[in-house]
Amino acid sequence: MNELRLSSWLPTTNKEVKIRGWDALDVILFSGDAYVDHPSFGPAVIGRILESYGLRVAIVPQPNVNDNLQDFVKLGAPKLFFGVTGGCMDPMISNYNANKKRRDKDAYTPNGEIGFRPDYATTVYSKILKEKWPEVPVLIGGIEASLRRVTHYDYWSDQLMPSILESSKADMLVYGMGEQPLREVVRLLQKGVPFSSINTVKQTAVMLNAEANIPKNKHWEDVEIASHETCLEDKKAYASNFKIIEQESNKLAARRIFQKVGEKILMINPPYPTMTEEEIDASFELPYTRLPHPKYNKRGPIPAFEMIKFSINIHRGCFGGCSFCTISAHQGKFIASRSQESVLREVDIVANMPDFKGYLSDIGGPSANMYKMKGKIQSICDKCVAPSCISPVICSNLDTSHKPLTQLYQAVDKHPKVKKSFIGSGIRHDMLVPEFNKNADAKELDDYTEEVMTKHVSGRLKVAPEHTSDPVLKLMRKPSFSYFHKFKDRFDKINLKHKLKLQLIPYFISNHPACEAEDMANLAAETKDMGFQLEQVQGFTPTPMTVATVIYYSGYHPYTLKEVNTPKTKKEKDEQHRFFFWYKDENKQWIRNTLNKLGRQDLLNVLLPKKEERWRKNKPGKPKHTFNDAVPFNQRKEKVKYKGKKKRKTKKR
């Protein structure tokens, strides 16, 4: 690492282009992130992929859009195309929180400074490039483009927006992970096919003129969804679109989607099959420096890089299909796993970095424990249209063996320079509960849980049950909270068995569609009853390309077209969120008033019992928890009351 030269990175300036001896460029990338040459950063991956095809590639990270736009012309025009991405996150998520307030940090900028990434960055960059270089094709990609490829609701402007292809005036959109479609686009360009004629590449989308001939492909079936204009007038039509979009995005043999947008037609080609082990290994083993560009050396650390500097990504994709999550919409439902050999080669590279101290911060992926999981009989998966493989139940065709993952952890820990490897990614705790994962080997699940708890956790294990209300969880495509109780039982037993002092930290969401104030009160009471004082909580943020966002905007569930209530006003959202913090003095009187109005004295007695209030005044500290958590709270209102009476009678005797 100490021997790296400036030319080890993709060039970002004319000086760096000349260092490589180039007199022209084939592709110039524009990114909303600072340039970190690491396989966890999408712009770097795309740059290295294009480089591996023999192209001369440069990258312009975080171009200035507030001056004379010199950053957009300084490298001239590329021979093939401009590539544009808003960065590793949707810029609106990077710039704003769930309350639409500007964030004071940007994790993908040196020192976390703000102001280096414009709102709707992909559209802003693309429009500038089309104005400056009207003859040069612009190809957009990354998560912002991917999730906004069709008519979508934009939470920050509170309006329905057309495909980002229309807004940005770009020539082509690559959705999902870009390695496979880019390979084909470049192959055709190198054969001499004009960019404007490339319109049948899988996993791409283009805008066609209404009078243009529809490109033919005898292997594809077509489906037309409601036009953008129809969606503007009819929220139910917009909702019904999403079912088609989500199902086709997750199919292995999907249909081509058409949508009219004004006088044009949006054409979204079917996705590529899931990357093979050989393909994903090749992507991760490109010649990354694994470091930020030297231009940032004096500007300070890049928070997102510091977080993943010593981590290893072992797979892509997620078959959870959670209603509020965009992972499967971008990375796909099916898991693309790296080989153990590839992972171990990367571990060796990281272990030999000069500032490595022996600790790997994460061995994981979108969900930590989906490595190597896939369908037992592929032909069944080929026909499947379900958005989730584990909701409402785990598919009987899904191989959920944790053995390959346990073996991988053990192989990593054998490296002489690795003192400890942590699992920082979220673990699907429900898949570790035999009562839910009925087709799995219970001992194998326990072995994995024990391996994680004894060797890969530092004090806290974070999991995401998300809610306690069964109706809300059903809409979220998450299992009943009763399975979290069962997981906690196993967690406690392993803690006791090995004399550990680990904490279980659950994540929860407020303001989700179908969630009422009473549901949040139940959540607060049940989690308090279990001994938790919640910290890891968040409010629901509507993001494009999710079921929950479609419901938030339209009021209809896209699969049933039934009406679903969603908290929308600031007052509703704030009040639901306050239940998380029942233990704060400023919330107590409000909670008393609210629960009395709802007629839920049973919940009030759990959250703020008079006896406990008196005890807290005399003895500050965490409240004692005396309720039995063997039965979920929302199933035992009367049992709580009866238990209290029984205790008082016992004392009198």
C-alpha positions as CSV (number, residue, x, y, z in Angstrom):
1,M,0.0,0.0,0.0
2,N,2.9,2.4,0.7
3,E,4.1,2.0,-2.9
4,L,1.0,3.2,-4.5
5,R,1.4,6.0,-7.1
6,L,-1.1,8.6,-8.2
7,S,-1.7,6.5,-11.4
8,S,-2.9,3.6,-9.2
9,W,-6.3,5.4,-9.0
10,L,-8.6,6.2,-11.9
11,P,-7.6,9.7,-13.1
12,T,-9.6,12.7,-11.9
13,T,-7.8,15.6,-13.6
14,N,-6.0,16.3,-16.9
15,K,-2.7,16.0,-15.1
16,E,-3.5,12.5,-14.0
17,V,-4.7,11.6,-17.5
18,K,-1.4,12.7,-18.9
19,I,0.5,10.7,-16.3
20,R,-1.0,7.6,-17.8
21,G,0.1,8.8,-21.3
22,W,-3.5,9.1,-22.6
23,D,-4.5,11.7,-25.1
24,A,-8.2,10.9,-25.0
25,L,-10.8,9.2,-22.8
26,D,-13.4,6.6,-23.7
27,V,-15.7,7.1,-20.7
28,I,-15.9,9.9,-18.0
29,L,-17.9,9.1,-14.9
30,F,-19.5,11.8,-12.7
31,S,-20.4,10.8,-9.1
32,G,-22.1,12.5,-6.1
33,D,-19.6,10.8,-3.8
34,A,-16.0,11.5,-3.1
35,Y,-13.9,9.0,-5.0
36,V,-13.0,5.9,-2.8
37,D,-11.4,3.2,-4.9
38,H,-13.0,0.3,-3.0
39,P,-15.4,-2.5,-4.0
40,S,-18.0,-1.2,-1.6
41,F,-18.3,2.0,-3.6
42,G,-20.4,1.7,-6.7
43,P,-18.7,4.4,-8.8
44,A,-15.3,2.8,-8.2
45,V,-16.7,-0.6,-9.2
46,I,-18.1,0.7,-12.5
47,G,-14.9,2.5,-13.2
48,R,-12.8,-0.6,-12.7
49,I,-15.2,-2.7,-14.7
50,L,-15.0,-0.4,-17.7
51,E,-11.2,-0.3,-17.3
52,S,-11.1,-4.1,-17.4
53,Y,-12.8,-4.0,-20.8
54,G,-9.8,-2.1,-22.1
55,L,-11.3,1.4,-21.8
56,R,-9.6,4.6,-20.8
57,V,-11.8,5.8,-17.9
58,A,-11.7,8.9,-15.7
59,I,-13.9,10.0,-12.8
60,V,-15.1,13.4,-11.7
61,P,-16.2,13.1,-8.1
62,Q,-18.6,15.6,-6.6
63,P,-18.4,18.2,-9.5
64,N,-19.2,21.7,-8.5
65,V,-22.6,22.8,-9.8
66,N,-22.5,26.3,-8.3
67,D,-19.7,27.9,-10.3
68,N,-18.9,28.2,-14.0
69,L,-19.4,24.4,-14.3
70,Q,-15.7,23.9,-15.2
71,D,-15.7,20.4,-13.7
72,F,-18.1,19.3,-16.6
73,V,-15.7,20.4,-19.4
74,K,-12.2,20.1,-17.9
75,L,-11.6,16.6,-19.3
76,G,-13.2,17.2,-22.6
77,A,-15.6,14.8,-24.3
78,P,-15.2,11.0,-24.1
79,K,-15.3,8.9,-27.2
80,L,-18.1,6.6,-26.0
81,F,-20.3,8.1,-23.3
82,F,-20.6,10.0,-20.0
83,G,-21.6,7.8,-17.0
84,V,-23.6,9.5,-14.2
85,T,-24.5,8.4,-10.7
86,G,-25.8,10.2,-7.7
87,G,-23.6,8.0,-5.4
88,C,-24.0,5.1,-3.1
89,M,-27.2,6.5,-1.6
90,D,-30.1,8.4,-3.1
91,P,-28.9,12.1,-2.7
92,M,-32.2,13.0,-1.0
93,I,-31.5,10.4,1.7
94,S,-28.0,11.7,2.0
95,N,-29.1,15.3,2.2
96,Y,-32.3,15.0,4.4
97,N,-33.7,13.1,7.3
98,A,-37.2,11.6,7.7
99,N,-38.5,15.0,8.8
100,K,-37.2,16.6,5.6
101,K,-34.6,18.6,7.6
102,R,-31.1,19.0,6.1
103,R,-28.6,16.7,7.6
104,D,-25.5,18.2,9.1
105,K,-23.2,15.4,7.8
106,D,-22.6,13.6,4.5
107,A,-20.9,10.3,5.1
108,Y,-19.5,10.1,1.6
109,T,-17.7,13.5,1.7
110,P,-14.3,14.2,3.5
111,N,-14.9,15.2,7.1
112,G,-18.6,14.6,6.6
113,E,-19.0,18.1,5.1
114,I,-22.3,19.0,3.5
115,G,-23.0,21.0,0.3
116,F,-20.9,18.9,-2.1
117,R,-23.8,16.9,-3.5
118,P,-26.8,18.6,-5.0
119,D,-30.4,17.4,-4.5
120,Y,-31.4,15.0,-7.3
121,A,-27.7,14.8,-8.3
122,T,-28.2,12.4,-11.2
123,T,-30.7,14.7,-12.9
124,V,-28.6,17.8,-12.2
125,Y,-25.4,16.3,-13.6
126,S,-27.0,14.7,-16.6
127,K,-28.8,17.9,-17.7
128,I,-25.6,19.9,-17.4
129,L,-23.7,17.4,-19.6
130,K,-26.5,17.3,-22.2
131,E,-26.3,21.1,-22.4
132,K,-22.5,21.2,-22.6
133,W,-22.0,18.1,-24.8
134,P,-25.4,17.5,-26.7
135,E,-23.8,15.0,-29.1
136,V,-22.3,12.8,-26.4
137,P,-24.5,10.0,-24.9
138,V,-25.2,10.1,-21.2
139,L,-25.8,6.8,-19.4
140,I,-27.2,7.0,-15.8
141,G,-27.1,4.3,-13.1
142,G,-26.6,3.7,-9.4
143,I,-29.3,3.5,-6.8
144,E,-30.9,6.9,-7.5
145,A,-31.4,6.1,-11.2
146,S,-32.3,2.5,-10.5
147,L,-35.1,3.3,-8.0
148,R,-36.5,6.1,-10.0
149,R,-36.7,4.3,-13.4
150,V,-40.4,4.5,-13.6
151,T,-43.2,6.8,-12.3
152,H,-42.4,7.2,-8.6
153,Y,-43.5,9.2,-5.6
154,D,-40.8,11.6,-4.4
155,Y,-41.3,12.3,-0.7
156,W,-39.2,15.4,-0.5
157,S,-41.1,17.3,-3.2
158,D,-44.4,15.5,-2.2
159,Q,-45.3,14.7,-5.8
160,L,-45.4,12.0,-8.4
161,M,-42.5,12.2,-10.8
162,P,-41.9,10.5,-14.1
163,S,-39.0,8.2,-15.0
164,I,-35.7,9.8,-14.2
165,L,-34.9,9.3,-17.9
166,E,-37.4,11.9,-18.7
167,S,-36.3,14.3,-15.9
168,S,-32.6,14.0,-16.6
169,K,-32.7,13.8,-20.5
170,A,-30.2,11.0,-20.3
171,D,-30.0,8.5,-23.2
172,M,-29.9,5.2,-21.3
173,L,-30.5,4.0,-17.7
174,V,-28.8,0.9,-16.2
175,Y,-30.8,-0.4,-13.2
176,G,-29.5,-2.7,-10.5
177,M,-25.9,-3.8,-10.3
178,G,-24.2,-2.6,-13.5
179,E,-21.5,-5.1,-14.3
180,Q,-23.5,-7.3,-16.7
181,P,-25.4,-4.7,-18.7
182,L,-22.3,-2.5,-19.1
183,R,-20.3,-5.5,-20.4
184,E,-22.9,-5.9,-23.2
185,V,-23.1,-2.1,-23.9
186,V,-19.4,-1.8,-24.3
187,R,-19.2,-4.9,-26.4
188,L,-21.7,-3.5,-28.9
189,L,-20.0,-0.1,-28.9
190,Q,-16.6,-1.7,-29.6
191,K,-18.2,-3.5,-32.5
192,G,-19.2,-0.2,-34.0
193,V,-22.9,-0.2,-33.1
194,P,-24.1,3.5,-32.6
195,F,-25.1,4.2,-29.0
196,S,-28.6,5.3,-30.2
197,S,-29.2,1.9,-31.7
198,I,-28.4,0.0,-28.5
199,N,-31.9,-0.6,-27.0
200,T,-32.3,-4.3,-26.3
201,V,-29.6,-4.8,-23.7
202,K,-31.1,-6.5,-20.6
203,Q,-31.3,-4.5,-17.4
204,T,-31.4,-1.2,-19.2
205,A,-34.2,1.3,-19.9
206,V,-34.6,3.9,-22.7
207,M,-37.1,6.5,-23.8
208,L,-38.6,6.0,-27.3
209,N,-40.4,8.5,-29.5
210,A,-44.1,7.5,-29.8
211,E,-43.7,7.0,-33.6
212,A,-40.6,4.9,-33.3
213,N,-40.6,1.2,-34.1
214,I,-40.6,-1.0,-31.0
215,P,-37.4,-3.1,-30.9
216,K,-38.2,-6.7,-31.4
217,N,-37.0,-9.6,-29.2
218,K,-38.6,-13.0,-29.8
219,H,-37.6,-14.3,-26.4
220,W,-39.4,-11.5,-24.4
221,E,-43.0,-11.0,-23.6
222,D,-44.2,-7.5,-23.1
223,V,-46.5,-5.8,-20.6
224,E,-47.8,-2.2,-20.5
225,I,-48.5,-0.4,-17.3
226,A,-50.7,2.7,-16.7
227,S,-49.2,5.9,-18.2
228,H,-47.5,8.6,-16.2
229,E,-50.4,10.9,-16.9
230,T,-53.0,8.3,-15.8
231,C,-51.0,7.8,-12.5
232,L,-51.1,11.6,-11.9
233,E,-54.9,11.4,-12.1
234,D,-55.6,8.0,-10.5
235,K,-53.7,6.9,-7.4
236,K,-55.2,3.4,-7.6
237,A,-53.8,3.0,-11.1
238,Y,-50.4,4.1,-9.8
239,A,-50.6,1.6,-7.0
240,S,-51.6,-1.2,-9.4
241,N,-48.5,-0.5,-11.5
242,F,-46.2,-1.4,-8.7
243,K,-47.3,-5.0,-8.4
244,I,-46.2,-5.5,-12.0
245,I,-43.0,-3.6,-11.6
246,E,-41.9,-5.5,-8.4
247,Q,-42.8,-8.9,-9.8
248,E,-41.0,-8.4,-13.1
249,S,-38.0,-7.0,-11.3
250,N,-37.7,-10.3,-9.3
251,K,-38.5,-12.8,-12.0
252,L,-35.7,-14.8,-13.6
253,A,-37.7,-14.7,-16.9
254,A,-39.3,-11.3,-16.7
255,R,-41.4,-9.4,-19.2
256,R,-40.4,-6.1,-20.9
257,I,-42.3,-3.2,-19.4
258,F,-43.7,-0.2,-21.4
259,Q,-45.1,3.0,-20.0
260,K,-46.3,6.1,-21.9
261,V,-44.8,9.3,-20.6
262,G,-46.3,12.3,-22.5
263,E,-45.4,11.9,-26.1
264,K,-42.7,9.3,-25.4
265,I,-42.7,5.6,-24.4
266,L,-40.5,4.3,-21.5
267,M,-39.1,0.8,-22.3
268,I,-37.6,-1.2,-19.4
269,N,-35.9,-4.4,-20.5
270,P,-35.9,-7.5,-18.3
271,P,-33.1,-8.0,-15.8
272,Y,-30.1,-10.2,-16.2
273,P,-30.0,-13.6,-14.4
274,T,-28.3,-13.4,-11.0
275,M,-24.5,-13.1,-11.2
276,T,-22.6,-16.4,-11.1
277,E,-20.0,-17.0,-8.4
278,E,-17.3,-16.5,-11.1
279,E,-18.7,-13.2,-12.2
280,I,-19.1,-11.7,-8.7
281,D,-15.6,-13.0,-7.7
282,A,-14.2,-11.2,-10.8
283,S,-15.9,-7.9,-9.8
284,F,-14.5,-8.0,-6.3
285,E,-11.0,-8.9,-7.4
286,L,-10.4,-5.9,-9.8
287,P,-7.2,-3.8,-9.0
288,Y,-8.7,-1.5,-6.4
289,T,-6.3,0.5,-4.2
290,R,-9.0,0.2,-1.5
291,L,-8.3,3.8,-0.4
292,P,-9.7,7.3,-1.0
293,H,-8.0,9.3,-3.8
294,P,-4.9,11.1,-2.5
295,K,-6.6,14.5,-3.3
296,Y,-8.5,14.1,0.0
297,N,-5.4,13.5,2.2
298,K,-5.6,17.1,3.6
299,R,-9.3,17.3,3.8
300,G,-10.0,14.7,6.4
301,P,-11.4,11.2,6.7
302,I,-14.4,10.1,4.7
303,P,-16.9,8.6,7.3
304,A,-18.4,5.9,5.0
305,F,-14.9,4.7,4.1
306,E,-13.8,4.6,7.7
307,M,-16.8,2.5,8.6
308,I,-16.1,-0.2,5.9
309,K,-12.3,0.1,5.6
310,F,-11.6,-3.3,7.3
311,S,-14.9,-5.0,6.2
312,I,-15.6,-7.8,3.7
313,N,-18.7,-8.0,1.5
314,I,-19.5,-11.7,0.9
315,H,-22.7,-11.5,-1.1
316,R,-25.3,-9.3,-2.9
317,G,-29.1,-9.5,-2.9
318,C,-31.8,-10.1,-0.3
319,F,-34.8,-12.4,-0.5
320,G,-36.5,-10.7,2.5
321,G,-38.6,-8.4,0.3
322,C,-39.4,-6.1,3.2
323,S,-42.1,-3.5,2.2
324,F,-40.0,-0.5,3.3
325,C,-36.6,-1.7,1.9
326,T,-35.0,-1.0,-1.5
327,I,-32.3,-3.7,-1.4
328,S,-34.1,-6.3,-3.5
329,A,-35.3,-3.6,-6.0
330,H,-31.7,-2.7,-6.7
331,Q,-29.6,-5.7,-6.0
332,G,-32.2,-8.4,-6.7
333,K,-34.1,-11.0,-4.7
334,F,-31.7,-13.9,-5.5
335,I,-28.4,-14.1,-3.7
336,A,-25.1,-13.8,-5.6
337,S,-22.4,-15.2,-3.3
338,R,-18.7,-15.0,-3.6
339,S,-16.6,-18.1,-3.3
340,Q,-14.9,-18.8,0.0
341,E,-11.5,-18.6,-1.8
342,S,-12.3,-15.1,-3.1
343,V,-13.3,-13.9,0.3
344,L,-10.2,-15.3,1.9
345,R,-8.0,-13.6,-0.7
346,E,-9.6,-10.3,0.2
347,V,-9.1,-11.0,3.9
348,D,-5.4,-11.5,3.2
349,I,-5.2,-8.2,1.3
350,V,-6.9,-6.3,4.2
351,A,-4.9,-8.1,6.8
352,N,-1.7,-6.9,5.2
353,M,-2.7,-3.2,5.1
354,P,-0.2,-1.2,7.1
355,D,-2.8,0.2,9.6
356,F,-4.7,-3.1,10.1
357,K,-4.7,-3.9,13.8
358,G,-6.2,-7.4,13.6
359,Y,-9.9,-6.6,13.7
360,L,-12.3,-7.1,10.7
361,S,-15.3,-4.8,11.3
362,D,-17.7,-6.8,9.3
363,I,-18.1,-10.0,7.2
364,G,-21.5,-9.6,5.7
365,G,-23.8,-8.2,3.1
366,P,-27.3,-6.7,2.8
367,S,-28.4,-9.3,5.3
368,A,-25.5,-10.9,7.1
369,N,-26.8,-14.5,7.1
370,M,-28.0,-15.2,3.5
371,Y,-24.6,-16.3,2.2
372,K,-24.9,-19.2,-0.3
373,M,-28.6,-19.5,0.1
374,K,-30.7,-20.4,-2.9
375,G,-33.6,-22.6,-4.2
376,K,-33.2,-26.3,-3.9
377,I,-34.9,-26.9,-7.2
378,Q,-34.1,-24.2,-9.7
379,S,-37.1,-24.8,-11.9
380,I,-39.4,-23.8,-9.1
381,C,-37.6,-20.5,-8.6
382,D,-37.7,-19.9,-12.4
383,K,-41.5,-19.7,-12.2
384,C,-41.8,-17.8,-8.9
385,V,-43.3,-14.3,-8.7
386,A,-43.3,-13.9,-4.9
387,P,-41.5,-10.7,-3.8
388,S,-40.2,-12.5,-0.7
389,C,-38.9,-16.0,0.0
390,I,-39.5,-15.8,3.7
391,S,-42.8,-14.0,4.1
392,P,-45.4,-14.9,5.2
393,V,-43.5,-18.2,5.7
394,I,-40.1,-19.5,4.6
395,C,-40.4,-21.1,1.2
396,S,-40.0,-24.9,1.4
397,N,-37.8,-24.7,-1.7
398,L,-35.3,-22.3,0.0
399,D,-32.1,-23.8,1.3
400,T,-31.4,-21.8,4.5
401,S,-28.4,-23.8,5.6
402,H,-26.1,-21.6,7.7
403,K,-23.3,-24.2,7.5
404,P,-21.4,-22.6,4.6
405,L,-21.4,-19.3,6.5
406,T,-20.3,-20.8,9.8
407,Q,-17.4,-22.5,7.9
408,L,-16.5,-19.2,6.2
409,Y,-16.3,-17.4,9.6
410,Q,-14.1,-20.1,10.9
411,A,-11.8,-20.0,7.8
412,V,-11.4,-16.3,8.1
413,D,-10.5,-16.5,11.8
414,K,-7.7,-18.9,10.9
415,H,-5.8,-16.1,9.2
416,P,-2.7,-15.5,11.3
417,K,-3.2,-11.7,11.3
418,V,-6.9,-11.7,12.2
419,K,-7.5,-11.4,15.9
420,K,-11.2,-11.1,15.6
421,S,-13.9,-10.8,12.9
422,F,-17.1,-9.0,13.7
423,I,-20.5,-9.3,12.1
424,G,-21.6,-5.7,11.6
425,S,-24.4,-6.3,9.0
426,G,-27.9,-7.0,10.1
427,I,-28.7,-10.6,11.0
428,R,-32.1,-12.0,10.1
429,H,-32.9,-13.4,13.6
430,D,-36.2,-14.9,12.4
431,M,-34.3,-17.4,10.2
432,L,-32.4,-18.6,13.3
433,V,-35.7,-19.6,15.1
434,P,-36.6,-23.3,14.3
435,E,-40.3,-22.6,15.0
436,F,-40.2,-20.2,12.0
437,N,-37.5,-21.8,9.9
438,K,-39.1,-25.2,10.1
439,N,-37.2,-27.0,7.3
440,A,-33.8,-26.1,8.7
441,D,-31.6,-28.2,11.0
442,A,-32.2,-26.8,14.4
443,K,-28.7,-27.7,15.6
444,E,-27.2,-26.0,12.6
445,L,-29.1,-22.8,13.5
446,D,-28.0,-23.0,17.1
447,D,-24.4,-23.6,16.0
448,Y,-24.5,-20.5,13.8
449,T,-26.1,-18.4,16.6
450,E,-23.5,-19.6,19.1
451,E,-20.6,-19.0,16.7
452,V,-21.8,-15.4,16.2
453,M,-22.4,-14.7,19.9
454,T,-19.2,-16.2,21.2
455,K,-16.7,-15.0,18.5
456,H,-18.1,-12.2,16.3
457,V,-20.0,-9.8,18.6
458,S,-18.5,-7.0,20.7
459,G,-21.0,-6.4,23.5
460,R,-24.1,-6.0,21.4
461,L,-26.0,-8.0,18.9
462,K,-28.3,-5.8,16.7
463,V,-31.4,-7.3,15.1
464,A,-34.4,-5.8,13.4
465,P,-37.9,-7.1,14.5
466,E,-39.1,-3.6,13.3
467,H,-42.5,-3.8,15.1
468,T,-44.6,-5.7,17.6
469,S,-48.0,-5.4,15.9
470,D,-48.9,-8.5,13.7
471,P,-51.0,-6.5,11.2
472,V,-48.2,-3.9,10.7
473,L,-45.6,-6.7,10.5
474,K,-47.7,-8.6,7.9
475,L,-47.7,-5.5,5.8
476,M,-44.0,-5.1,6.3
477,R,-43.5,-8.7,5.2
478,K,-41.9,-9.5,8.5
479,P,-42.8,-12.4,10.8
480,S,-44.8,-12.2,14.0
481,F,-43.0,-10.6,17.0
482,S,-43.5,-13.9,18.9
483,Y,-40.5,-15.2,17.0
484,F,-38.4,-12.4,18.4
485,H,-39.4,-13.6,21.9
486,K,-38.2,-17.1,20.9
487,F,-35.0,-15.8,19.5
488,K,-34.4,-13.8,22.7
489,D,-34.9,-17.0,24.7
490,R,-32.1,-18.7,22.7
491,F,-30.0,-15.6,23.0
492,D,-30.4,-15.6,26.8
493,K,-29.6,-19.3,27.1
494,I,-26.3,-18.9,25.1
495,N,-25.4,-15.9,27.1
496,L,-25.9,-17.9,30.3
497,K,-24.2,-21.0,29.0
498,H,-21.0,-19.2,28.0
499,K,-21.1,-16.6,30.8
500,L,-21.3,-13.8,28.3
501,K,-22.6,-10.3,29.0
502,L,-24.0,-9.5,25.6
503,Q,-26.9,-7.2,25.0
504,L,-29.6,-7.8,22.4
505,I,-30.4,-4.5,20.6
506,P,-33.7,-4.5,18.6
507,Y,-34.4,-2.0,15.8
508,F,-37.9,-0.6,15.4
509,I,-39.8,1.7,13.0
510,S,-42.6,4.2,13.8
511,N,-45.1,5.8,11.3
512,H,-45.1,2.8,9.0
513,P,-48.3,2.3,6.9
514,A,-51.0,0.5,8.9
515,C,-49.4,1.6,12.2
516,E,-51.8,3.4,14.6
517,A,-50.9,5.2,17.9
518,E,-52.3,2.3,19.8
519,D,-49.8,0.0,18.0
520,M,-46.9,2.2,19.1
521,A,-48.2,2.1,22.7
522,N,-48.3,-1.7,22.5
523,L,-44.8,-1.7,21.1
524,A,-43.5,0.5,23.9
525,A,-45.3,-1.6,26.6
526,E,-44.2,-5.0,25.2
527,T,-40.5,-4.0,24.7
528,K,-40.4,-2.4,28.2
529,D,-42.0,-5.6,29.6
530,M,-39.1,-7.5,28.0
531,G,-36.5,-5.2,29.7
532,F,-35.6,-3.0,26.8
533,Q,-35.1,0.8,26.9
534,L,-35.1,1.5,23.1
535,E,-32.3,3.3,21.4
536,Q,-32.2,2.0,17.8
537,V,-35.3,3.5,16.4
538,Q,-36.3,5.5,13.3
539,G,-39.3,7.0,11.6
540,F,-40.5,5.6,8.3
541,T,-39.0,7.4,5.3
542,P,-40.8,6.9,2.0
543,T,-38.2,6.0,-0.7
544,P,-39.0,5.2,-4.3
545,M,-39.6,1.6,-5.4
546,T,-41.1,0.2,-2.2
547,V,-44.5,-1.2,-1.3
548,A,-44.7,1.0,1.8
549,T,-44.0,4.2,-0.2
550,V,-46.7,3.3,-2.8
551,I,-49.2,2.9,0.1
552,Y,-48.0,6.1,1.8
553,Y,-48.7,8.2,-1.4
554,S,-51.7,6.4,-2.8
555,G,-53.5,5.0,0.2
556,Y,-53.8,1.6,-1.5
557,H,-51.9,-1.6,-1.1
558,P,-50.6,-2.4,-4.6
559,Y,-51.3,-6.2,-4.3
560,T,-54.9,-6.0,-2.9
561,L,-55.9,-2.4,-3.9
562,K,-57.5,-2.2,-0.5
563,E,-57.2,1.1,1.4
564,V,-54.5,1.3,4.1
565,N,-54.2,4.2,6.6
566,T,-50.8,5.8,7.0
567,P,-49.7,8.5,9.5
568,K,-48.7,11.5,7.4
569,T,-48.9,14.7,9.4
570,K,-46.0,15.9,11.5
571,K,-48.2,15.7,14.6
572,E,-49.1,12.1,13.9
573,K,-45.5,11.1,13.2
574,D,-44.1,12.9,16.2
575,E,-46.6,11.4,18.6
576,Q,-46.0,7.9,17.3
577,H,-42.3,8.4,17.7
578,R,-42.7,9.6,21.3
579,F,-43.9,6.2,22.5
580,F,-40.3,4.9,21.9
581,F,-39.1,7.2,24.6
582,W,-41.7,6.5,27.3
583,Y,-38.9,6.8,29.9
584,K,-38.3,10.5,29.3
585,D,-39.9,12.8,31.8
586,E,-41.1,15.2,29.0
587,N,-43.2,12.4,27.5
588,K,-44.8,11.0,30.5
589,Q,-47.8,13.3,31.0
590,W,-48.5,13.1,27.2
591,I,-48.5,9.3,27.4
592,R,-50.9,9.3,30.4
593,N,-53.3,11.6,28.6
594,T,-53.1,9.7,25.3
595,L,-53.6,6.2,26.8
596,N,-56.4,7.4,29.0
597,K,-58.2,8.8,25.9
598,L,-57.7,5.5,24.2
599,G,-59.0,3.6,27.2
600,R,-55.8,1.6,27.5
601,Q,-55.1,1.8,31.2
602,D,-53.6,-1.7,30.8
603,L,-50.8,-0.2,28.7
604,L,-50.4,2.8,31.0
605,N,-50.0,0.4,34.0
606,V,-47.1,-1.2,32.2
607,L,-45.4,1.9,30.9
608,L,-45.9,4.2,33.9
609,P,-47.1,2.2,36.9
610,K,-47.7,4.3,39.9
611,K,-45.7,2.0,42.1
612,E,-42.7,2.3,39.8
613,E,-43.1,6.1,39.6
614,R,-42.8,6.4,43.4
615,W,-39.8,4.0,43.4
616,R,-38.1,6.0,40.7
617,K,-38.5,9.3,42.7
618,N,-36.7,7.7,45.7
619,K,-34.2,5.6,43.7
620,P,-33.1,6.9,40.3
621,G,-32.0,4.4,37.7
622,K,-33.6,2.0,35.2
623,P,-37.1,0.7,36.1
624,K,-37.5,-2.9,37.4
625,H,-39.3,-5.3,35.1
626,T,-41.5,-7.8,36.9
627,F,-43.8,-9.0,34.1
628,N,-43.4,-12.5,32.6
629,D,-42.6,-12.2,28.9
630,A,-43.4,-15.8,28.0
631,V,-46.6,-14.6,26.3
632,P,-46.5,-11.5,24.0
633,F,-48.0,-8.5,25.7
634,N,-50.6,-7.8,23.1
635,Q,-52.1,-11.3,23.8
636,R,-52.4,-11.0,27.5
637,K,-54.0,-7.7,28.7
638,E,-56.1,-9.4,31.4
639,K,-53.2,-11.6,32.6
640,V,-51.2,-8.5,33.5
641,K,-54.0,-7.1,35.6
642,Y,-54.7,-10.4,37.3
643,K,-51.1,-10.9,38.1
644,G,-50.9,-7.6,39.9
645,K,-53.9,-8.4,42.1
646,K,-52.5,-11.8,42.9
647,K,-49.3,-10.2,44.1
648,R,-51.1,-7.9,46.4
649,K,-53.2,-10.7,48.0
650,T,-50.0,-12.7,48.6
651,K,-48.4,-9.8,50.4
652,K,-51.4,-9.4,52.8
653,R,-51.1,-13.1,53.8
